[in-house]
Structures are given as structure tokens and as C-alpha cells.
Amino acid sequence: MWENKKIKAVNEDYFDQLMIATAQKLHNKQVKPDFMKSARLIGEVYGHIDNHVGDAFLEYRLRHLLYNGVFEIKGIPKGMRYYRVKLKECGK
């Protein structure tokens, strides 16, 4: 991360909690928590960070959270516009 004009080392999962919290916020805006476009979630997270991190890295982290069971998926994960996600705990 870039902080105080210096590079600061952080773990790979640095943005994971922000991604989960952002998904929860987006679910709260829905009448019934349902799947959302992954590009919408990634764009929302991207818009709230103040570092030079690309959307490809955020999608990589989203896929990691998918594979670890934090999110559910609907669609084909060949690109962020082809699938939708939701937090597993929502809607149960």
C-alpha cells in the first residue's frame, strides 16, 4: 500500500473485510438480499479505496472469497460481468 509517501507491506487479504462489508451494505439496500453483479460490488469497493489497486486484483480477491465459501455465485466466472454474487449468510 502507498502510505505517507512510502510503500507499506500488507497482507494479500487486506481488502477482504471491506469487500464483505460493502456487500452487506449493498444487500441491506435490497428488499430481499439477492445476487448482485460482481462488477457492481468490485466497482463499489474500488470507489472507496485510495490506493493504486486495480479491479483485476479486487476480482481475484472476490474469487478467493467465493472459493472459501464466503460468497455464493450464480453464473460463469470467466469475467466479472458474467456472474453475480451474494454473501452466503444472506437470505437464509
KAMOFEN-V216339 format. One record per run of one state. SS is the DSSP state (2 for helix, 1 for strand, 0 for the rest). FROM is the first residue (numbers start at 1). TO is the last residue. Records with the same first field share a line. If there is no record, write none. Layout:
# KAMOFEN-V216339
SS: FROM-TO ; FROM-TO
This chain:
# KAMOFEN-V216339
0: 1-1 ; 4-5 ; 8-15 ; 30-35 ; 48-54 ; 68-70 ; 76-79 ; 88-92
1: 2-3 ; 6-7 ; 36-37 ; 71-75 ; 83-87
2: 16-29 ; 38-47 ; 55-67 ; 80-82
